[in-house]
Amino acid sequence: MKRKDKDSPRKLNKTEQRWFEYAKEGFVEGWDAIFPQCRVLPLKGGGSYRPDFEWITPLTSEGGVVRIVLIEIKGGFKGPGWEQGLERFRRARAEWEHIFKFELWTWKAKERKWEVEK
């Protein structure tokens, strides 16, 4: 059995797909592009972080400059890999926040709504 290449994107899980559909509805005007799992950031001390999504939007007041926001999606299931993903998100944010904005979106199933930490 071949091992999946760690640099290739995986299929979106149910919660990530829910967020992607929500984002495509245009809940925030001005966002030009949303890319799933397209960037890998190396982390100090080893390892890497691949955000679930990358948003790109122009900052029209700044003459052609773009803003890149890296998005991590979490749902209610806290099984294997949940803590590791959150820890990598926090490490990446601490190391790369001078270049990218980071957001953590969590699906609150009981309330049937998204909560965002910026």
TIDOMI-896541 format. One record per residue: y, x, z of N, C-alpha, C, O in turn; residue in one letter. Coordinates in steps of 0.2 Angstrom, whole numbers, plus 5000, padded with zeros to 4 digits. Atoms other than C-alpha are relative to their C-alpha. Example, Ala and Ser with C-alpha at 12.3 -4.5 7.8 and 13.67 -1.06 7.14 Angstrom:
BEGIN
499450045000497850625039500650045000500550095003A499449964999499550685036500549965003501149995004S
//
This chain:
BEGIN
499450045000500050005000500650045000500750095004M499449965001501750074995500549985006500549925007K499550014995503050095009500749984996500950014991R499450025003504650005004500650055001500650085007K499449954999506150115001500549985005500849925004D499550024995507250115016500749994997501149955001K499450005003508750125005500149944995500749924993D500050065004508349964995500149945004499949945010S499950064996509049795001499449965001499049964996P500550054999507849675009500249934998500849924997R499850075001507849495006500349975006500249995012K499650034995509049395016499549955005499149915002L500350044996508349305031500349935000500849924997N499750075000508649115035500750005002501149965000K499350014997510249145046500450044995501050014994T499649965005510949275033500149964994500749954992E499950045006510649155019500549945002500949924998Q499550054998511549015029500750025000501149994998R499349975000513049125032500250014993500850004992W499849995007513049175014500249944996500749944993F499950065003513048995008500749975003501149955000E499450024997514448955021500650044997501150014996Y499549965003515449105015500249984993500849984991A499950025007515249054997500449934999500749924994K499650065000516048885001500850015000501249974999E499349995000517748975002500349995007500949965006G499750024993518048955021500650045001501050025005F499449964999519349095020500350014993499950054989V499749995007520549095005500250084999500350115004E499849935001520849264997499550055000499650114997G500649955000519149344999499850004993499649954990W500250005007518649404982499350014999499049994994D500749985001516949474984499650005006499850035011A500549994994515449464996499450034997499150004992I500649975003514049584993499550015006499650035011F500650004995512349575003499850075000499650104995P500349934999511749745010500150054995499650084992Q499949965005512549854998500250075002500350124998C499749934998513150005009499650025006499349985010R500349974994512250125021500550055003500750094999V499649954996513250215034499650055004499250025008L500449954995512550375042500350005007500949995007P499750014993512750375061499950075003499450115002L500149934996513050535072499449995004499249945007K500650004996511550585081499449984996498849974999G500650025004510350525067500149924999500449885003G500150075001509950355060500649984995501050024993G499650025004510950245049500149925001499749895005S499950074999511750065048500149974993500550004990Y499950045006511649945034500349935002499949895005R499750064999512849795036499649944996499449964991P500350055004512149625031500449984994500149964989D499650015006513649595020500650045000500850075006F499349975001515249675014500549954996500349934991E499450045003516849575010500550054998500750105001W499549965003518149644999500649954998500449904995I499550045002519849574997500650044999500750095002T499449965001521549634990500549995006500549935008P499550014996522949665002500750004996501050054995L499450005005524349604990500650035002501050054998T499449974998525749655001500050085000500550115001S500049934999525149835001499950034993499650094993E500049975006525149864982499350024998499250084997G500649985003523349864976499550035005498950045003G500549984994522549914993499549955001499749895001V500550054998520949824997499850015007499850075010V500350004993520149785014499349994999499149944995R500750015000518349805017499849985007499950025012I500250034993517549705031499250005000498949974995V500750004999515749745036499749955005500049955010L500250064997514849595042499250015003498850024999I500650014997513349585054499849935002500349905005E500150074998512449415056499450005005498950045004I500550014995511449365071499949935001500349895001K500250074998510449205075499850005007499850045011G500350014993509649135090499450045002499350055008G500649964999508049225088500150075002500450114999F499949934997508049385099499350035000499150065005K500749975000506349455093500150074999500650105000G500049925001505849635088500650024995500749984990P499449985005507349725080500749985002501250004999G499350034999508749615087500450055004501050065001W499649964996509349735100500250064996500750094996E499949945004509149885088500649994995501050034994Q499550025005510149795075500750005003501250025000G499450014997511549755087500350075003500950085002L499849934998511549935094500350044994500850084995E499849975006511750005077500749984997501150014995R499350035002513149885073500550035004501150055002F499549974996514049945088500250074999500850095000R499949935001513850125085500450014993500850054993R499749995006514350105067500849985001501250014998A499350034999515950005072500450065004501050075002R499749954996516350145085500250064995500750094996A499949945004516150285072500449994993500750034991E499750025007516850195056500649965000500949944995W499450055000518250075062500650034998501149994996E499449975003519550195056500049994992500550004989H500150015007518950155038499949934998500249904994I500250075001518149985039500249955006500249985011F500050054995518449825048499349975001498949984997K500750024998516849755057500149935003500549925007F500150074997516349575062499349995001498950004997E500750034998514849505071500149935000500449905004L500150085001514449325066499349985003498850015002W500650024997513249235077499949924999500449895000T500150075001512449065073499849975007499349995010W500150044994512548945088499649944998499949894996K500450065002511048825084500249945003500249885000A499950064996511448705098500649964998500749904997K499350035002513248685093500149994992500549964990E500050005007512848705074500650034997500950004993R499449975003514248825071500050075001499550105004K499949934999514749005069500550025005501049995006W499549974995515549115082500150074997499650114995E499949945003516349275076500450055005500850025009V499749954995516849435086500350054995499950084991E499649955004518149545077500150065004500450105001K
//
